[in-house]
Every structure is written in structure tokens, then in C-alpha cells.
Amino acid sequence: MKQASPKTMPFSASPVLSLRLPVWRSKLVVFLLFLGFAALAVRAWWIQGLGNDFYQKQGESRYQRTLALPATRGKIFDRNGVVLATSLPVRAIWAIPEDVPAELAAPKLEALSKLLGLSQPALRRKLAEDRSFVYLKRQVPLDVAEQVAALDVPGVYQRKEYQRFYPEGEITAHLVGFTNIEDEGQEGIELSMQKQLIGMPGSRRVIKDRMGRVVEDVDELVSPRDGRDLTLSIDSKLQYIAYTDLKEAVQRHKAKAGAAVVLDARTGEVLALVNYPAYNPNRRTQLTGAQLRNRVLTDTFEPGSIMKPLTLARALDLKRVTPTTLIDTAPGRYKLDQATISDSRDFGLLTVAKVLQKSSNIGTTKIALQLKPEEMWEMFTSVGFGQAPEIGFPGAVAGRLRPWQRWRRIEQATMAYGYGISVSLFQIARAYTVLAHDGQLLPLTLFKNSETGAASPEPVAGVQVIAPQTARQVRQMLEAVLGPGGTGQDALLADYRAGGKSGTAYKHIKGQYDKSKYRASFVGIAPISAPRIIVAISIDEPSAGKHFGGQVAGPVFAEIANDTLRALNVTPDKPIPLMAAQHTQPQRLGVNR
């Protein structure tokens, strides 16, 4: 039976097509589509236009890095070009802890810990830190750094840096100072001249991958500007002479400490400045405060009899006395107000020159009392007492000098021979430039004067404090101190004529003088015929039986001064017969001062 075919219906007759939707719905769809495209256009305009810089920076921050290019710290030289401080290239070993495999092979971990000088637990703790950057070890020598790189430990990297090295070690430690691991000066010249030495670091912009490796340089590069080299006034040979002689004296006399400074009497340049105990700036472990103290510049003390030449110079300059004026010091004790001033013995009638030669406290007191207090005060201030030396060195102290209006007579008297006033060894050495330089106070410097040379230094003009004739008179008196009957015979030089003054002072401890503790000092000028150097020595608390300045510090002056003048090629001025006689003597005659 034939089935009837299904009845076909035209597509246009579909009832769906005949359904009529609301017009607002189609308009809404069109509007929403338009709104969407408009938002995209605005966003694209913002990203490509106004916000472009922001997104550019955000992108760059994810792959660009600015690497610091360290500047090389300036070198420090002595006056002859010998290197005293320089920077050596080393490496900083650092890591990204999360990039170091947790299951790092034990042999590699052990090798890495040995190379870095870290225990394995300490190394594991560093690698376990929740940080994106950690130093494993800084200032690693280059050969060790190469061995670390050869281990090829993932996540461990290296960075270039510098380590300060001091070839002269403890010989120049207190003057040159040292830097810390960040290359910042901590002591001495390294600290005071930090801005000049440090230079200006540069920068380099690069693109890094996620492993921290540089894959491309960006064109922005700022070259580092290295620090400025400095040339000091000291001579490393003279520094060695002064240090070894001072160290030997401190050890021989079982003293607490010692300090010495050598000045050029023509230019005011510091030729040597040493302290003991000292330290090696290349190995600064377990340093003590006593080792770090620069006693020449930072310690003050009552100078004792080394003040007497300055008091007498003032009295001579004001014509209150002459070198031959007689002073009665008998009977060795002198009552002033409620105090008693004494000498070591009854010297009787002394000339002014003999007062200095015998180091008479009574004679100095009677001369000082012929001066007005303000006249003595003007002398002390004019040579720099009570004022910090202007040499740009950290910690240089001013000492103590009270206004003259507050002085009592006994205080004026004791200050005349070095009690009741405190100075540094540097200040007292500078004050003696007045005597060595024909009455002129020289400005001192720790840096080489570019206009002078070591072989033929040109004299520097200073401030005239006393008349040249007065300075020459005092120099003659100082030479007599080292002669027969003087308190400084142990300070005689083998090859040169010299003059100087010893000082022995009780130490002032806890508000009173401790008569079992002394500071022995000596300040001298040589050659006395044409002064070239001033040497000041201070030995703190000698305890091996001798404590007078002439006995303890005098021989140190003789050794340093004689060797220094020889090193400077200064022609000996001592008559040959005297030199021969002195060289044949088994030892110098000792004195009790």
C-alpha cells in the first residue's frame, strides 16, 4: 500500500519566523556591544597613551635591573710613594635560597662549606632562609671564588667587591686607620678623608632572566669615578724606626703604653706618628680599646717639666730675666701660700739657664711669678694649648687650659712646670716648633706639602710667637740639658748635637695624684745647630725600676732622632772628637731625672 508523502511547508512559513520580538531587546544588545567595544577602545587608549609610562615601568621592573658598579677607593701613600693602603678585588658569594636544590649533593655542600669557612649547619641555615637574597660570605679571595664557581651550585652567585689591604700593618695602623666591610672609613685617615677616598659608584642597566643571569645590556651606563689618592707627610722608613724603638722601650720598661711623634722643624710636616700597643689592621679580631687609642692625638696628660722651656721663653722674651739672671732655689723647698714646692735637692743659686738644666721647680716658679697670669696664658694659647689641632684627624683633643682670671698664684706656679694643665703629645710637639723655628709656631699637617720635597724641604712661614733671639737662647739652654750636669744626658745623640727637655709627672687618678704611677716624657730638637726635626716621646707608667723622663724617654729620643737624621741624609754636626769619645763609651752616665 503506497504511503502518502509528508506534507512540505515552506521555510518562510515557519512559525518561529512569524514570532515577533520586542524591538527594545535588539537595541539593547546592540547598545551593549557598542559599549563593550567602546570600553576596549578606552582601555587600549589608556594603555597606549596616558598610562603607557606606568605600564612600561612595570614591565621593565620585571626584567630590567640596575647593577651598581663600585668605584675603587683611593690609595694612601707615604711621602715617598710607598703604598700604605690599597683596595684588592675580591668576591661576595650570595645565593637565592629557593633556587638552591634542597637535595644538594652532600659532597658539594661539604666542599662549599669548606671553601667559605662555614660549618655545614651554618651554611644550611643560610640556604634555608626565607629570603630572595642572602650573603653566604663576603670579601672572598679570587682564587677561592673561582673554586666556588667551579662547584656550579644552582642558586649560588658572585659579585665583585673590594677589600682594603694595609701593607705596613701595625706600623702605620693608628695613622692610616681602617675601613669596614662596606668600604666605609672607621678610624684614622680612612675615616677623616672618607669623602675624598670613596669616589662615586657607577651603574649599569641590564636585562636579566629569572635565574638572575644578565642576558642583555641596556644602553644606560654611568661609569664609576674612582676615589682620590692621598699622599701623607709621613715617611714609612721613619715610621718603622720610631715604632720599633718605641715598642722596645715600652717592653723594656714594662710600661702600660707609649707614643711618639716626629715633626719636620722646617715645614711642619708630620714625619712619623706611632703608638704602642698597636694592632694589625689586616686582622682586626679581638681588638681592645688600648690597641685602638691614638695616644699622640687623643690622650691628654699633665706634661711636667717639658713645659719649663715655654715658661722661660716667655720670661726671656718679655725681658723679665736673661739667661744669666740668678735665681735662689735654696734650700730646695719653697713655701708659696699654703703649698710647698720642692726640688730633688738643694741647687742653691742658679742662673736661668741652670734652672732649666737642673729642671728646678723652685727656679721655674720664681721666674713664672715675675709674669702676669695673662702673659703666661697668652704664651700657652699662642702655642696651641686649649685648642684642638686643626689637622682634620678624628678625635684630636684640645686639652685643658683654664682662663687666667681663675688662676691662683699656686696654680700659675704649678702650670709653669707642667701641673694643672693638660695637653696632648701632638700639642706639646707643635709648641716646640716655636723654639726650633726661630720663634714661629708652624701649622702642622699630616699630608705632604706638594711644594716641598723630601730631599730639600722649603721652610714654611709660621706665626711669630717669640723673638728669634729668644728662641736661639732657649735652644742653647736645651742643649745644656743634654750636657754634663743636665737631666737629659741619656738623650745624647751619637752623631748630632741636640737639645731637649725631660718631664716626669705623677698621674692624676680619681681626683688625686698617685705617687706610684708616672708618665715619663722627652721632647727634643736636632740638630741643635740647624733644627731639622722635633721628636716627642711619652711613656705611660714605666714599672721596671726607672721612671724619670730622662732615663726612660730620653734614650728613645736619642735612638729615633739619630736614626731619623741619618735616614734624611742630614750631615752630622757633632765635632769628630766628641763622636769618637762617645762611641767608645760603654754606656751613658745615668742621672736621676
Buried (B, 14 or more C-beta within 10 A) or exposed (E): EEEEEEEEEEEEEEEEEEEEEEEEEEEEEEEEEEEEEEEEEEEEEEEEEEEEEEEEEEEEEEEBBEBBBBBBBBBBBBBEEBBBBBBEEBBBBBBBBEBBEEEBEEEBBEBBBBBBEBEEEEBBEBBEEEEEEBEBBBBBEEEBBEBBBEBEBEBBBBBBBBBBBBEBBBBBBBBBBBBEEEBEBBBBBBBBBBEEBBBEBBEBBBBBEEEBEEEEEEEEEBEBEBBBBBBBBBBBBBBBBBBBBBBBBBEBBEBBBBBBBBBBBBBBBBBBBBBBBBBBBBEBEEEEEBBBBBBBBBBBBBBBBBBBBBBBBBBBBBEBBEBEBEBEBEEBEBEBEEEEBBBBEEBEEBBBBBBBBBBBBBBBBBBBBBBEBEBBBBBBBBBBBBEBBEBEBBBBBBBEBEEBEEBEBBBBBBBBBBBBBBBBBBBBBBBBBBBBBBBBBBBBBBBBBEEBEBEEBEBBEBEBBBBEEBBEBBBEBBBBBBEEEBBBBBBBBBBBBBBBBBBBBBBBEEEEEEEEBBBBBBBBBBBBBEBBBBBBBBBBBBEEEBBBBBBBBBBBBBBBBBBBBBBBEBEBBBEEEEBEEBEEEEEBEBBEB
